[in-house]
Amino acid sequence: MQHSFIFDLNKCTGCQACQVACVIENELAPQRPWREIHTFNEARYPGIPLFHLSLACNHCLDAPCMKYCPALAYSRDPATGAVIIDRDSCIGCKYCSWVCPYDAPKFNPAAGVMEKCTFCNHRLQEGQEPACAALCPTGALQIGEYAESGNAGAIAGFPETGIRPAIRFIPLREGTQAPECSAAPAGEVAAGMLDAGNFPPSPKASAAKIRLKSEWTLAAFTLVAAALAGMTGAKLLSGVSLNPIAFLAAGMAGMGLSTLHLGKKFRAWRAILNWRNSWLSREVIFFSVFMGLAALYLLAWPGSKLIGGLAALAGAAALFSMDKVYRVIPQPRPVSSWHSASVLLTGFCLAGLFSGNALLFGLAGLVKLGLYARRKIRFQKQGRPARPMLSLLRVGLGFALPGLAGLETAGSAFSYVAAGVMIGEIIDRCEYYLELEVVTPRRQMGADMEKRLGAMAQEREAV
């Protein structure tokens, strides 16, 4: 039987008893709880409901953590429906936390693996409720059987991504949609804040789940992969000379950088196991095949078009997989299928650059420039940071410089052009990580709160 949480928004007081029960039952560090309490309308604006959400892993029927885990560390107990992490199989890559819209998997830096709510599976197997539900003093959190049509309408702060979470909400009663607020801001104070637009800090502004500071090794690896694939394509197109030792050393260094991201580096080999579903597994496999074929192409058969073509094809497949790794991550806004920092586009662009093929470089560059400009214009309209000075540097070095100097330049002049293009690509890739948004309950709650406040402000203007 697939068990399900049942959560009554009318009964939860945000007392955190469920969180404490979870910490004690699972012997967790208090600063790393598996269950979190999110409060909607913390500032207590009149006319907007105030309620709490107690959320942990929802043991989704279409769980993305289990589908995309490259190491096959996740499994489901068929008797209870609980989604469980095998600590001995986890490589600590954190990818499951990226694809989970409920922010359930947590990284344990001491153990180097991911952890999350187990549904208290040991208690379910004994016919008991999970500790969080058993010790909820108001009965807001209970356990029941999963039903497909369990929720009627969206719940503010709870992302809807179509993965069938095993949780059913009992929505607020009609009379509690606009509770009387007892704490500031209230009355005229709240009205004045609405008029001035002085809203409290949004929960959406919390620390990003994916940050350049912590993922710079992945940014570096993807750029190295794009450069190596581009060089392979350039050799195939025009026969440019490549230093095999430097090429292979760069590839090995890139792979080494990618493993620094792992909590369990000596289990890195497990990353290839979920090749049927995980783009991360496919990325590792295709890049390894690419490096092997490139070694044969450069060392054993440097004139073989067949080996070179297969190496270039494997490189393109690796870059495509790298792009897909990020496209399956749930994001709060509609995003384009293509991004100017796409490493596949970068690979084609660099192949044109290194081979001196102006047509290939120009086409790939124009696509990248168009995508870059469109994104910056959209950011300006949305009020998001557009980084104009950095954008000018990226466009100037990455597009204007090679356009003015041309690809036919030789010697040190070409080195300057190539360096400018690479700096532009580095800027774009770093911006990609800085701008990447991931859906979480806290971010969703902040976005829903801003919509309510915006609607209230419009109503006041219309009066």
N, C-alpha and C positions, 0 to 999 in steps of 0.2 A: 504494500500500500504506500502511495506517495503521501507522506504527511505534509502539513502546511501550517504555517503560523497564522493566527487570527488576531488582528490588532484593532482595538476599539479606540478611535480617536477621542471619544467622549470621556473615557475613563483615565487616560494616561495623565499623570501629574508631573512627569519629568523628574521623579524622585531618584532615578538611577539605581533602584533596587535590582532591576534585571541585569544591569551592567556589573554591579558588585557580585551578584550571584554567579554570573558567567566567569568572572575573574577568579573567584574562590573555587568553583567547581573544576575549572581547567588549569588551576595553579598558574595564572598568567601574571606578568608584570603589570602593575596598575596603570602605568603610562602607555601600555600597548593593549587596550581592551579589544575584544572581538566585536562587541556590541556598542553602538554609539547612540546617543540621544540628540536629535536635531529639533530645534524649536523654531516654529514659524511665527513671525511677527514678534520677535523678542523686544522690539521697541514699544509694543503695545499701542499701535495706532488704532484709534476708534474706527469702527466700521469694517475692520479686517479681523478675521478669527485668529485666535491664539491657540495653538495646539502643539503637541509634541509627537515626534516619530521615533520609535525605538527600532533601530534597524541593525541587522547583522547579515550574514549570508542568507539568501532566500532560497538556496538549493533549487535553482531554476531547472525546469524540465529541459530547456535548451541552453544549458549553462555554457557561456562562452569560455569560461576558465577551463573547463574540461575539454571543450572542442579544440581550443587553440594552444593548450599547453604543449610545448615542443617535446617535453621529456616524458609524456604520458604519466604524470605524477597524480592525476586526478582519477577518481572512480566513483561510482554511485552504488550505494547499498540497495539492492533490489527490494529488500524487505521493508525498508523505512523511507527510501527516496533520498537519504542524506548523501550529499556530495562531499567526499573525503579526500584530503591530501595525504599522499604517502611521503613522509619526511625523508625516507631513504631513497626516494626516486627524484625528489625535487632538486633542481640545479640552482634555484634562487635567482632566476632571470628577471623576475617581477612582471613578466608579460601578462600573467593572469590578472594582476591588479590593474593593468592598463585597459584590458578589454572588459572588465567588470564595471557596469554602470552604478553599482551599489557600494563600491569601494570596500568590498568585503575581505579579500585576501590582504594580509598584512605581512610585511617583511620583518623577520626576526634577525637583527644583525648579529646577535650572539651565536645563533645556531646556523645562520647563513641560508635559511630556507623560508618559504612562505607558510603562513598559518592563517586559519580562519575558523569561524563557527563550525562545529561538527554536528549541529542539531542535537548535541548531547546524545549521540547515537548509541552509546553504551546504556543510557537510561531508557531510550526508546525500545531497545531490544529487551529490556526487562519490564516493559509495560508502564514505565514512568514518564512523566512530562520532562522536557528540558528544564534545567535549573532556572533559567530566566522566567519561564512561564509559571513554574511551580511556586516561585517566590515573589511574583508580582502582587503587591498588596491590594490593588484595586481590581484585579481581574482584567486589566486592559490587554494583556498578552496571554494568549491561550494557544492550544494546539488542536488541530483537527485534520480532516481529510481534504486533500486538494480537490478543487472544483474549477473547471475551465472558465466558468462564468462567475467567478467569485467577486470581482470588483465592478462596481457600477460608477463609471466616470473616473477622471484623473484625480489624483491626490497631490496637492501642492508639495513639492519637495521630493516626490517619488518618481524617478525617471521611468518613462514607458518606452521600452526598446524592443518589445515583441519577443522576449526570451522566456516568457511564461514563468515568472517568479512564483514560488510556492508560499505566497502570503496573501491573505484576504483582509481587506480593510472594512471596518464598519464606520461609515463616514459620520461627520458631525451632524447632529440633529438640527433641524431647521432653526430652532430657537437659539442655537449657539453659534450661528454664522457671524453674528456681530456682537460679541460679548462686551459687557461694560468693562472698561480698563481702569485699573486701580493704580497703576504706576506711570510715572512720566515717560514719554511725553503724552499729555492728554489735553483735551479741550482746545483752548486757544493756542497753547504751546505747539501742539501737533499741527494745527491748522497753519500756524506761522511757518513751521518747518516745511510743510508741503508747498506753501506759496514761494518760499525762498529756494526750494529744491535742496535743502540741507538734510538729506537722508543719512541715517546712520550707516557705518561701513557695512557693505553687503557681505553675507557669507560667501558669495560667489568669488570674492577677492581673496579667499584663503590660498595658501600655498599650492601651486600647481602640482599635479601628480607626476607629470613628466617635465623635467627641468634641464636646461642645457648644462647647468653646473654639475649635475649628477650623471648626465648621459653624454658628456662630451666625448667619451671614448667611442660611443656608437656613432656619433656624428663624424668623428675622424675616420672610423672604419669604413663607413659608407662612401665617404669622399675618396679614400684610397682605392676602394673597389671600383668606383666610377672611373678614376684616372687610369687604373690598370686595364680595365675593359676598353677604355678609349684608346689606349696605346696599342692594344692587341688589334683593334679594328684598324688603326692607322697603319700598322705594319702590313696587314692583309690588303689594304687599299693601295698603298704606295710603296711598300717595301722599306719603310724607315727602319733605321738600325736601332735596336734596343739592347741594353746591357742585361744579359740574362740573370747575372748574380744580383744586380741592384733590383731588378724587377721582382724576382722571387723573394728577396729579402724584404721588400716593401709589402708584398702579399702576406708573408709570415708575420711581419710586424702588425699589419692590420688585423689579422686573425687574433694575434695576441692581445691587442687593444680591446677587441670585442669580448674576450673572456674576463677582462678586469671588471666587467659589469656583473659577473655572476657571483652569487654567494657561495657556491660550491664549484670552484674552478676545475677540480679534478673529475667532476662528473660531466664536464662539457660535452663528452661524446654522446650523452643521452639526448642532446638537442636535435639529433637527426631522426628520432624514433617516430614522431608523429607526422611523417611526410604526407600522409593521406589528407590531413585537415589543416595543419599549421603552416602558415607562410614562413614562420621563423625557421621551422625545420627545413623547408624547401630552400630558403636562403642559404643555410649552412651547407646543404648538399650541393647546390648548384655552384656556390663559390669554391667549394673544395674540388669539384669536377673541373671548374674553370682553371684553377691553379695547376692541377695535374696536366690538363691538356696544353696549357700555356708553357709549362716546363718542357713538354715533348716538342712543342712548336719551336721554342727558342733554342733548345739544346740538341735535340736529336734530329728533327726534320724542319729546319728553319725555312726551307723553300716549299714545304707542302701546303698547298691551298686547302686541302681537305682537313688536315689537322688544325690549321689556322682558322678555317671557317667554323669548325666544331668548337674551338676555344672561344671564338667571338660569340657564337650562339649561346654557349654555356654562360659566358659573362653577361650577356643581355638578359638571360633567364634569371641570373642571380640578382641583377639590378631591379628587374621587374618584381621579384619576390620581396626585395627590401622595401620597395614602395608599397606593396600590398600589406606588409606587416603593420603599417601605420593606418592604412585605409579601413581596416576592420575595427579600429578603435572607435567606440561611440563618442560622438562629438555633439555639443549643444546647439550648434548652428549647421545648416546645410552647407556642405563643402563640395567643391568641384572634384571630379575624379582625377584631375591633373593639377599639379602644383609646379611653380617655377623651379623649386628645389628638387624636383623628381630626379633621382639618381640615374634613371634610365635616360631621360632627356640630357642630363649632364654627360653621360657616357657617349651619346651620339655627338654632342657638341664638341667634346674633347677629341673624339675620333676625327672629326673634320678639322679641328685646330692642328693636331699633330701630323696629320697627313697632308695638310695644305689644301684640303678640299673646301674651297670657299662656298660651294653650293650647300654641302652638308652642314657646315658650320653656320652658314647664314640662315638656313631653314630652322635648325634646332635653336639657334640664338633668337630668331624672331618669335618663335613659339614661347620660349622662356621669357623674353622681354614683355610680350603681350600678357602672359599670365602674371608676371610680376607687377606690371602697371595696373592691371585690373584688381589685383589684391590690395594694392596700396590705396586705390580710389575707394574700394569698398570699406577699408579700415577707416578712412577719413569720414565717410558717411555714418559709420557705426560708432564713431567716437573712440576707436581703439588706437593704440600707439602706432603711428605710421613710420616713425624714425626717419624723417626727411633727409638728414645729413648722411646717415648710413645708406639710405636708398640712393642718394646721388653718387656716393662712392661706389656702390655696387654697379650702378648703370654706367658710370664713367669708365671704370676699370674693366668691367666684364663685357660691355657692348660697344661703347664709344671708341675706346682705345683700339681694339682690333679692327673696328670698322674704318677708322681713319688711317691706321698704319698698314692695314692689309695683312694677309697671311703669307705673302711672298717675301717678306723681309727675312734677312738671313743673319746668322751670328747672334751678337748680343742684342740686336734690335728685336729679333724674334723671341729671345729669352724674356725681354721686358713685356712683350705682348702676352706670352704664355703665363708669366707671373701675374699680370693684371687679371687675366681671365680666371686663374685659379683663386686669386684673392676674392674676386667677385663671387665665385661659386662657394667659397668658404663663408662669406657673409650671408648669402642666401640660405645655405644649409643651417647656419647657426640661428638665423631668424626663424626658420621652420620650427626648430625646437622651442624657441622662445614664444612663438605664437600658437603652438599646438594646445588646443583645449580638449579636456577630457570630461565627460559627464560624470558627476558624482552627486549624491543626495544634497550635500551642502551647496554645491554650485547650482543645482536645480532649484533648491529652496530660495537662494538669492535671486535667481532669474524670475521665479514666480512672484516673489515679493516685489520686485521692481515693476513687474507688469501691473500688480494691484495698485501700487503707489502712482504709477503713471496714469492708470484709469481714474483714480481719485482726483489727481491734479486736473485732468481734462474735464471731469464733471464740475469741478469748482470754477474752471474758466468759463464753462458754458452757462453757469448760473448768473 
